[in-house]
């Protein structure tokens, strides 16, 4: 059984909307503030700093890039952004108007790959800003999160199509329908064993898919928990946020699930990442970051289901 301590650190006011979070190459936590149009930075134990964007641009997902900078999507401004660890910002307009970029991930080819929620496309951008777009073979699918798989492809969720997709660096696309109808997958993460973990926000389930397309689904203790984002730790355990309940959960390779309450009810956890200090960190829409650290001896905040 996993036992944890949970803490919260204020990084902005409640209206700023911390949304996604990642660990940068500088050993700091970087996070988007979707409502205030800012990028935040926190070194654990220090004071947070932030960098201003266009207030209405809607920064969403942020990831480390292959060039030592952080790359992020601007959902409302339909741009891809880049910020150096020193705070220098560049923004790149996309060819398709109103495309709604959301997920973004570094690919095995030295480029960044991203989803276009409103255009049913997957995009690719090189570090110098050259963009290529690939049309999906289905309409209205709302491609969402994306991650590089161990098989050399990019895997993504199709929130409104109830499916996952894979795109090769050659642009070839394959779709994998999920067993549960209208599951609405969102977050996706690469596992240590070559499989991928994903969350089904509408079904209240965690899913796992192998590179050959075999899907296993694990119901959560609370099917109304609204799981949103997912990541993995160095031991291969997947950690996910429960946006609807103010909890963070974990699932092991054998399907054992544990959920952990965060200190503030209604804190709305969204993104989650493995931090530079070995703990899990989550972005809380109440203007804070949450820290979840495995500990011994047991604490009383764990609910378990096998």
BAFI-568861 format. One record per residue (C-alpha): residue in three letters; residue number from 1; x, y, z; chain. Coordinates in Angstrom, 2 decimals. Each point is the difference from the previous one (the first is absolute). Example, Ala and Ser with C-alpha at 12.3 -4.5 7.8 and 13.67 -1.06 7.14 Angstrom:
2
<rec "ALA"; 1; <12.30; -4.50; 7.80>; "A">
<rec "SER"; 2; <1.37; 3.44; -0.66>; "A">
***
This chain:
306
<rec "UNK"; 1; <0.00; 0.00; 0.00>; "A">
<rec "UNK"; 2; <1.24; 3.52; -0.87>; "A">
<rec "UNK"; 3; <0.05; 2.54; 2.84>; "A">
<rec "UNK"; 4; <0.65; 3.69; -0.60>; "A">
<rec "UNK"; 5; <0.19; 3.44; 1.50>; "A">
<rec "UNK"; 6; <-1.76; 2.83; -1.82>; "A">
<rec "UNK"; 7; <0.80; 3.72; 0.13>; "A">
<rec "UNK"; 8; <-1.07; 3.09; -1.92>; "A">
<rec "UNK"; 9; <2.07; 3.03; -1.04>; "A">
<rec "UNK"; 10; <-1.68; 3.22; -1.14>; "A">
<rec "UNK"; 11; <1.44; 1.25; -3.30>; "A">
<rec "UNK"; 12; <-2.68; 2.40; -1.28>; "A">
<rec "UNK"; 13; <-3.40; 1.41; 0.84>; "A">
<rec "UNK"; 14; <-3.09; -2.20; -0.33>; "A">
<rec "UNK"; 15; <-0.93; 1.52; -3.37>; "A">
<rec "UNK"; 16; <3.31; -0.84; -1.72>; "A">
<rec "UNK"; 17; <-0.88; -3.64; -0.60>; "A">
<rec "UNK"; 18; <3.17; -2.14; 0.24>; "A">
<rec "UNK"; 19; <-0.72; -2.72; -2.54>; "A">
<rec "UNK"; 20; <2.93; -2.10; -1.28>; "A">
<rec "UNK"; 21; <3.38; -0.65; 1.61>; "A">
<rec "UNK"; 22; <3.33; -1.52; -0.96>; "A">
<rec "UNK"; 23; <3.58; -0.22; 1.25>; "A">
<rec "UNK"; 24; <2.40; 2.10; -2.04>; "A">
<rec "UNK"; 25; <3.63; -0.66; -0.90>; "A">
<rec "UNK"; 26; <1.02; 2.56; 2.66>; "A">
<rec "UNK"; 27; <-1.41; -2.09; 2.86>; "A">
<rec "UNK"; 28; <-3.00; 2.30; 0.46>; "A">
<rec "UNK"; 29; <-3.72; -0.63; -0.32>; "A">
<rec "UNK"; 30; <-1.58; 1.89; -2.90>; "A">
<rec "UNK"; 31; <-3.76; 0.45; -0.24>; "A">
<rec "UNK"; 32; <-2.63; 1.74; -2.08>; "A">
<rec "UNK"; 33; <-2.58; 2.41; 1.37>; "A">
<rec "UNK"; 34; <-2.82; -0.40; -2.46>; "A">
<rec "UNK"; 35; <-2.27; 2.81; 1.22>; "A">
<rec "UNK"; 36; <2.61; 2.73; 0.49>; "A">
<rec "UNK"; 37; <2.24; -0.70; -2.99>; "A">
<rec "UNK"; 38; <3.22; -0.62; 1.89>; "A">
<rec "UNK"; 39; <2.72; -2.64; 0.29>; "A">
<rec "UNK"; 40; <1.14; -0.74; 3.55>; "A">
<rec "UNK"; 41; <3.23; -1.41; 1.39>; "A">
<rec "UNK"; 42; <0.65; -1.47; 3.44>; "A">
<rec "UNK"; 43; <3.16; -1.45; 1.46>; "A">
<rec "UNK"; 44; <-1.16; -2.14; 2.93>; "A">
<rec "UNK"; 45; <0.73; 1.91; 3.19>; "A">
<rec "UNK"; 46; <0.27; 3.41; -1.73>; "A">
<rec "UNK"; 47; <-2.45; 2.73; -0.97>; "A">
<rec "UNK"; 48; <-1.90; -0.36; -3.30>; "A">
<rec "UNK"; 49; <0.60; 2.26; -2.98>; "A">
<rec "UNK"; 50; <-2.09; 0.47; -3.13>; "A">
<rec "UNK"; 51; <0.22; 1.34; -3.54>; "A">
<rec "UNK"; 52; <-2.77; 1.95; -1.73>; "A">
<rec "UNK"; 53; <-1.58; -1.02; -3.30>; "A">
<rec "UNK"; 54; <-2.99; 1.45; -1.83>; "A">
<rec "UNK"; 55; <-2.63; -0.12; 2.81>; "A">
<rec "UNK"; 56; <-2.56; -1.72; -2.22>; "A">
<rec "UNK"; 57; <2.25; -2.56; -1.70>; "A">
<rec "UNK"; 58; <-1.00; -2.94; 2.25>; "A">
<rec "UNK"; 59; <3.29; -1.84; 0.58>; "A">
<rec "UNK"; 60; <-0.78; -3.66; 0.62>; "A">
<rec "UNK"; 61; <2.53; -2.86; -0.22>; "A">
<rec "UNK"; 62; <3.73; 0.59; 0.58>; "A">
<rec "UNK"; 63; <2.92; -2.39; -0.57>; "A">
<rec "UNK"; 64; <3.80; 0.07; -0.23>; "A">
<rec "UNK"; 65; <1.20; 0.25; -3.57>; "A">
<rec "UNK"; 66; <3.00; -1.55; -1.74>; "A">
<rec "UNK"; 67; <1.76; 3.38; -0.04>; "A">
<rec "UNK"; 68; <0.19; 0.60; 3.76>; "A">
<rec "UNK"; 69; <-3.03; 2.31; 0.02>; "A">
<rec "UNK"; 70; <-3.62; -0.56; 1.10>; "A">
<rec "UNK"; 71; <-2.71; -0.24; -2.67>; "A">
<rec "UNK"; 72; <-3.71; 0.60; 0.57>; "A">
<rec "UNK"; 73; <-3.30; 0.31; -1.83>; "A">
<rec "UNK"; 74; <-2.10; 3.17; -0.07>; "A">
<rec "UNK"; 75; <-3.50; -1.42; -0.34>; "A">
<rec "UNK"; 76; <-1.86; 3.31; -0.42>; "A">
<rec "UNK"; 77; <2.61; 1.76; -2.16>; "A">
<rec "UNK"; 78; <0.57; -3.05; -2.25>; "A">
<rec "UNK"; 79; <3.76; 0.20; 0.38>; "A">
<rec "UNK"; 80; <2.93; -2.06; 1.27>; "A">
<rec "UNK"; 81; <2.22; 1.73; 2.55>; "A">
<rec "UNK"; 82; <3.61; -0.47; 1.07>; "A">
<rec "UNK"; 83; <1.63; 1.33; 3.16>; "A">
<rec "UNK"; 84; <3.65; -0.34; 0.93>; "A">
<rec "UNK"; 85; <1.03; -0.76; 3.57>; "A">
<rec "UNK"; 86; <1.02; 3.66; 0.17>; "A">
<rec "UNK"; 87; <-3.51; 1.16; -0.91>; "A">
<rec "UNK"; 88; <0.41; 0.98; -3.67>; "A">
<rec "UNK"; 89; <-3.26; -0.72; -1.85>; "A">
<rec "UNK"; 90; <-0.68; -0.73; -3.68>; "A">
<rec "UNK"; 91; <-3.40; -0.76; -1.52>; "A">
<rec "UNK"; 92; <-0.82; -1.75; -3.26>; "A">
<rec "UNK"; 93; <-3.26; 0.45; -1.90>; "A">
<rec "UNK"; 94; <-1.54; -3.15; -1.46>; "A">
<rec "UNK"; 95; <-1.14; -0.44; -3.63>; "A">
<rec "UNK"; 96; <-3.58; -1.03; 0.82>; "A">
<rec "UNK"; 97; <-2.12; 2.83; 1.46>; "A">
<rec "UNK"; 98; <-1.92; -0.83; 3.19>; "A">
<rec "UNK"; 99; <1.66; -3.41; 0.37>; "A">
<rec "UNK"; 100; <0.10; -0.01; 3.84>; "A">
<rec "UNK"; 101; <3.39; -1.59; 0.80>; "A">
<rec "UNK"; 102; <-0.07; -1.87; 3.30>; "A">
<rec "UNK"; 103; <2.38; -2.94; 0.60>; "A">
<rec "UNK"; 104; <3.69; 0.20; -0.87>; "A">
<rec "UNK"; 105; <2.90; -2.43; 0.35>; "A">
<rec "UNK"; 106; <3.61; -0.36; -1.18>; "A">
<rec "UNK"; 107; <0.32; -2.64; -2.69>; "A">
<rec "UNK"; 108; <2.82; -2.43; -0.79>; "A">
<rec "UNK"; 109; <0.87; 2.06; -3.09>; "A">
<rec "UNK"; 110; <1.10; 3.18; 1.82>; "A">
<rec "UNK"; 111; <-3.29; 1.83; -0.66>; "A">
<rec "UNK"; 112; <-3.03; 0.79; 2.17>; "A">
<rec "UNK"; 113; <-3.30; -1.68; -0.83>; "A">
<rec "UNK"; 114; <-3.35; 1.50; 1.01>; "A">
<rec "UNK"; 115; <-3.74; -0.50; -0.30>; "A">
<rec "UNK"; 116; <-2.45; 2.37; -1.66>; "A">
<rec "UNK"; 117; <-3.28; -0.54; 1.82>; "A">
<rec "UNK"; 118; <-2.20; 2.04; -2.31>; "A">
<rec "UNK"; 119; <1.58; -1.05; -3.30>; "A">
<rec "UNK"; 120; <0.27; -3.81; 0.39>; "A">
<rec "UNK"; 121; <3.71; 0.20; -0.73>; "A">
<rec "UNK"; 122; <3.34; -0.92; 1.52>; "A">
<rec "UNK"; 123; <2.71; 2.61; -0.42>; "A">
<rec "UNK"; 124; <3.79; -0.10; -0.01>; "A">
<rec "UNK"; 125; <2.26; 2.98; 0.66>; "A">
<rec "UNK"; 126; <3.79; 0.07; -0.23>; "A">
<rec "UNK"; 127; <2.05; 2.00; 2.51>; "A">
<rec "UNK"; 128; <0.42; 2.73; -2.63>; "A">
<rec "UNK"; 129; <-3.79; 0.30; -0.43>; "A">
<rec "UNK"; 130; <-0.78; -1.95; -3.19>; "A">
<rec "UNK"; 131; <-3.48; -1.57; 0.24>; "A">
<rec "UNK"; 132; <-1.51; -3.03; -1.74>; "A">
<rec "UNK"; 133; <-3.58; -1.19; 0.56>; "A">
<rec "UNK"; 134; <-1.54; -3.47; -0.44>; "A">
<rec "UNK"; 135; <-3.74; -0.50; -0.44>; "A">
<rec "UNK"; 136; <-1.70; -2.65; 2.12>; "A">
<rec "UNK"; 137; <-2.27; -2.55; -1.74>; "A">
<rec "UNK"; 138; <-2.96; 0.90; 2.25>; "A">
<rec "UNK"; 139; <-1.95; 3.23; 0.54>; "A">
<rec "UNK"; 140; <-0.94; 1.58; 3.32>; "A">
<rec "UNK"; 141; <2.43; -2.20; 1.94>; "A">
<rec "UNK"; 142; <1.51; 2.79; 2.17>; "A">
<rec "UNK"; 143; <3.60; -1.28; 0.18>; "A">
<rec "UNK"; 144; <1.28; 0.92; 3.45>; "A">
<rec "UNK"; 145; <3.14; -1.21; 1.81>; "A">
<rec "UNK"; 146; <2.99; -1.45; -1.85>; "A">
<rec "UNK"; 147; <3.17; -1.81; 1.07>; "A">
<rec "UNK"; 148; <2.92; -1.81; -1.62>; "A">
<rec "UNK"; 149; <-0.19; -3.78; 0.33>; "A">
<rec "UNK"; 150; <2.85; -2.45; 0.37>; "A">
<rec "UNK"; 151; <-0.85; -1.38; -3.45>; "A">
<rec "UNK"; 152; <1.16; 3.16; -1.79>; "A">
<rec "UNK"; 153; <-3.51; 1.40; -0.60>; "A">
<rec "UNK"; 154; <-2.04; 2.77; 1.59>; "A">
<rec "UNK"; 155; <-3.15; -1.12; 1.83>; "A">
<rec "UNK"; 156; <-2.97; 2.28; 0.61>; "A">
<rec "UNK"; 157; <-3.50; -0.02; 1.44>; "A">
<rec "UNK"; 158; <-3.12; 0.68; -2.06>; "A">
<rec "UNK"; 159; <-2.30; 1.43; 2.64>; "A">
<rec "UNK"; 160; <-3.21; 0.10; -2.03>; "A">
<rec "UNK"; 161; <0.65; -3.12; -2.09>; "A">
<rec "UNK"; 162; <0.50; -2.38; 2.95>; "A">
<rec "UNK"; 163; <3.31; -1.14; -1.44>; "A">
<rec "UNK"; 164; <3.75; 0.29; 0.10>; "A">
<rec "UNK"; 165; <2.19; 0.74; -2.97>; "A">
<rec "UNK"; 166; <3.58; -0.54; -1.07>; "A">
<rec "UNK"; 167; <1.92; 2.00; -2.56>; "A">
<rec "UNK"; 168; <3.40; -1.03; -1.29>; "A">
<rec "UNK"; 169; <2.68; 2.53; -0.83>; "A">
<rec "UNK"; 170; <-0.89; -0.77; -3.63>; "A">
<rec "UNK"; 171; <-3.53; 1.31; 0.60>; "A">
<rec "UNK"; 172; <-1.74; -3.38; -0.10>; "A">
<rec "UNK"; 173; <-2.98; -0.04; 2.39>; "A">
<rec "UNK"; 174; <-1.69; -2.96; 1.70>; "A">
<rec "UNK"; 175; <-3.08; 0.23; 2.25>; "A">
<rec "UNK"; 176; <-0.93; -2.33; 2.88>; "A">
<rec "UNK"; 177; <-3.63; 0.14; 1.23>; "A">
<rec "UNK"; 178; <-0.43; -0.48; 3.75>; "A">
<rec "UNK"; 179; <-2.18; -2.76; 1.49>; "A">
<rec "UNK"; 180; <-2.07; 2.48; 2.04>; "A">
<rec "UNK"; 181; <-2.28; 2.15; -2.11>; "A">
<rec "UNK"; 182; <0.25; 3.80; 0.51>; "A">
<rec "UNK"; 183; <2.91; -0.41; 2.45>; "A">
<rec "UNK"; 184; <1.41; 3.42; -1.01>; "A">
<rec "UNK"; 185; <3.75; -0.68; 0.44>; "A">
<rec "UNK"; 186; <2.16; 3.01; 0.88>; "A">
<rec "UNK"; 187; <3.46; -0.45; 1.54>; "A">
<rec "UNK"; 188; <2.52; -2.58; -1.23>; "A">
<rec "UNK"; 189; <3.47; -1.01; 1.18>; "A">
<rec "UNK"; 190; <2.66; -2.49; -1.02>; "A">
<rec "UNK"; 191; <0.60; -2.88; 2.40>; "A">
<rec "UNK"; 192; <3.28; -1.64; 0.94>; "A">
<rec "UNK"; 193; <-0.94; -3.26; -1.74>; "A">
<rec "UNK"; 194; <-0.71; 1.41; -3.44>; "A">
<rec "UNK"; 195; <-3.76; 0.30; 0.52>; "A">
<rec "UNK"; 196; <-1.88; 3.27; 0.44>; "A">
<rec "UNK"; 197; <-2.32; 1.09; 2.81>; "A">
<rec "UNK"; 198; <-2.95; 2.32; -0.56>; "A">
<rec "UNK"; 199; <-3.01; 1.37; 1.86>; "A">
<rec "UNK"; 200; <-3.67; -0.18; -0.96>; "A">
<rec "UNK"; 201; <-1.55; 3.13; 1.48>; "A">
<rec "UNK"; 202; <-3.62; -0.86; -0.80>; "A">
<rec "UNK"; 203; <0.19; -3.70; 0.93>; "A">
<rec "UNK"; 204; <1.98; 0.39; 3.24>; "A">
<rec "UNK"; 205; <2.62; -2.51; -1.10>; "A">
<rec "UNK"; 206; <3.72; -0.33; -0.56>; "A">
<rec "UNK"; 207; <1.04; -1.72; -3.21>; "A">
<rec "UNK"; 208; <3.13; -1.75; -1.22>; "A">
<rec "UNK"; 209; <0.83; -0.75; -3.63>; "A">
<rec "UNK"; 210; <2.84; -2.09; -1.35>; "A">
<rec "UNK"; 211; <1.84; 0.99; -3.21>; "A">
<rec "UNK"; 212; <-2.00; -2.62; -1.91>; "A">
<rec "UNK"; 213; <-3.29; 1.56; 1.11>; "A">
<rec "UNK"; 214; <-1.12; -2.26; 2.87>; "A">
<rec "UNK"; 215; <-2.05; 2.09; 2.46>; "A">
<rec "UNK"; 216; <-0.68; -0.69; 3.69>; "A">
<rec "UNK"; 217; <-2.27; 2.26; 2.07>; "A">
<rec "UNK"; 218; <0.00; 0.40; 3.79>; "A">
<rec "UNK"; 219; <-3.08; 1.58; 1.66>; "A">
<rec "UNK"; 220; <0.76; 2.55; 2.71>; "A">
<rec "UNK"; 221; <-1.48; -0.30; 3.51>; "A">
<rec "UNK"; 222; <-2.01; 3.15; -0.81>; "A">
<rec "UNK"; 223; <-1.24; -0.16; -3.58>; "A">
<rec "UNK"; 224; <-0.96; 3.69; 0.16>; "A">
<rec "UNK"; 225; <3.56; 1.10; 0.90>; "A">
<rec "UNK"; 226; <0.70; 1.56; -3.44>; "A">
<rec "UNK"; 227; <3.61; -1.19; -0.50>; "A">
<rec "UNK"; 228; <1.82; 2.56; -2.11>; "A">
<rec "UNK"; 229; <3.80; -0.35; -0.31>; "A">
<rec "UNK"; 230; <2.46; -2.84; 0.54>; "A">
<rec "UNK"; 231; <3.75; -0.52; 0.33>; "A">
<rec "UNK"; 232; <2.34; -2.80; 1.08>; "A">
<rec "UNK"; 233; <2.76; -0.20; 2.60>; "A">
<rec "UNK"; 234; <3.36; -1.75; -0.18>; "A">
<rec "UNK"; 235; <-1.45; -3.20; 1.47>; "A">
<rec "UNK"; 236; <-2.61; -0.29; -2.74>; "A">
<rec "UNK"; 237; <-2.98; 1.05; 2.14>; "A">
<rec "UNK"; 238; <-2.44; 2.29; -1.79>; "A">
<rec "UNK"; 239; <-1.33; 3.05; 1.88>; "A">
<rec "UNK"; 240; <-3.12; 1.88; -1.02>; "A">
<rec "UNK"; 241; <-2.12; 2.96; 1.07>; "A">
<rec "UNK"; 242; <-3.67; -0.21; 0.95>; "A">
<rec "UNK"; 243; <-1.25; 3.42; -1.05>; "A">
<rec "UNK"; 244; <-3.50; -0.59; 1.36>; "A">
<rec "UNK"; 245; <0.98; -1.15; 3.51>; "A">
<rec "UNK"; 246; <3.17; 1.92; 0.93>; "A">
<rec "UNK"; 247; <2.07; -3.17; 0.17>; "A">
<rec "UNK"; 248; <3.07; -1.54; -1.61>; "A">
<rec "UNK"; 249; <0.12; -3.72; -0.68>; "A">
<rec "UNK"; 250; <2.55; -2.65; -0.89>; "A">
<rec "UNK"; 251; <-0.27; -3.28; -1.86>; "A">
<rec "UNK"; 252; <2.61; -2.75; -0.14>; "A">
<rec "UNK"; 253; <0.68; -2.37; -2.86>; "A">
<rec "UNK"; 254; <-2.27; -2.64; 1.57>; "A">
<rec "UNK"; 255; <-2.94; 2.45; 0.16>; "A">
<rec "UNK"; 256; <0.15; 0.87; 3.70>; "A">
<rec "UNK"; 257; <-1.43; 3.49; 0.51>; "A">
<rec "UNK"; 258; <0.51; 2.36; 2.95>; "A">
<rec "UNK"; 259; <-1.49; 3.50; 0.28>; "A">
<rec "UNK"; 260; <1.24; 2.84; 2.18>; "A">
<rec "UNK"; 261; <-1.88; 3.08; 1.14>; "A">
<rec "UNK"; 262; <1.63; 3.37; -0.56>; "A">
<rec "UNK"; 263; <-0.16; 2.54; 2.86>; "A">
<rec "UNK"; 264; <-2.55; 2.41; -1.50>; "A">
<rec "UNK"; 265; <-3.44; -1.34; -1.00>; "A">
<rec "UNK"; 266; <-0.98; 1.04; -3.51>; "A">
<rec "UNK"; 267; <3.60; 0.83; -0.97>; "A">
<rec "UNK"; 268; <-0.52; -1.25; -3.59>; "A">
<rec "UNK"; 269; <3.26; -1.82; -0.81>; "A">
<rec "UNK"; 270; <0.83; -0.02; -3.69>; "A">
<rec "UNK"; 271; <3.53; -0.72; -1.25>; "A">
<rec "UNK"; 272; <2.44; -2.28; 1.82>; "A">
<rec "UNK"; 273; <3.73; -0.70; -0.34>; "A">
<rec "UNK"; 274; <2.89; -1.67; 1.75>; "A">
<rec "UNK"; 275; <1.88; 2.85; 1.64>; "A">
<rec "UNK"; 276; <3.73; 0.66; 0.29>; "A">
<rec "UNK"; 277; <-0.15; -1.04; 3.67>; "A">
<rec "UNK"; 278; <-1.44; -3.45; -0.71>; "A">
<rec "UNK"; 279; <-3.52; 0.95; 1.11>; "A">
<rec "UNK"; 280; <-3.10; 0.32; -2.17>; "A">
<rec "UNK"; 281; <-1.20; 3.54; -0.65>; "A">
<rec "UNK"; 282; <-3.41; 1.05; -1.25>; "A">
<rec "UNK"; 283; <-1.41; 3.33; -1.23>; "A">
<rec "UNK"; 284; <-3.03; 1.09; 2.03>; "A">
<rec "UNK"; 285; <-2.45; 2.46; -1.53>; "A">
<rec "UNK"; 286; <-0.38; 1.75; 3.38>; "A">
<rec "UNK"; 287; <3.37; 1.70; -0.61>; "A">
<rec "UNK"; 288; <2.33; -2.57; 1.50>; "A">
<rec "UNK"; 289; <2.21; -2.98; -0.72>; "A">
<rec "UNK"; 290; <-0.50; -3.22; 1.92>; "A">
<rec "UNK"; 291; <2.87; -2.26; 1.07>; "A">
<rec "UNK"; 292; <-0.61; -3.72; 0.56>; "A">
<rec "UNK"; 293; <2.89; -1.93; 1.53>; "A">
<rec "UNK"; 294; <0.06; -3.74; 0.80>; "A">
<rec "UNK"; 295; <0.88; -0.55; 3.68>; "A">
<rec "UNK"; 296; <0.23; -2.57; 2.75>; "A">
<rec "UNK"; 297; <-1.54; -0.72; 2.48>; "A">
<rec "UNK"; 298; <-3.62; -0.20; -1.22>; "A">
<rec "UNK"; 299; <-2.17; 3.10; 0.07>; "A">
<rec "UNK"; 300; <-3.78; 0.04; 0.25>; "A">
<rec "UNK"; 301; <-0.75; 1.73; -3.29>; "A">
<rec "UNK"; 302; <0.02; -3.08; -2.24>; "A">
<rec "UNK"; 303; <-2.95; -1.80; -1.51>; "A">
<rec "UNK"; 304; <0.86; -3.23; -1.80>; "A">
<rec "UNK"; 305; <-1.62; -2.26; -2.54>; "A">
<rec "UNK"; 306; <1.48; -3.04; -1.73>; "A">
***
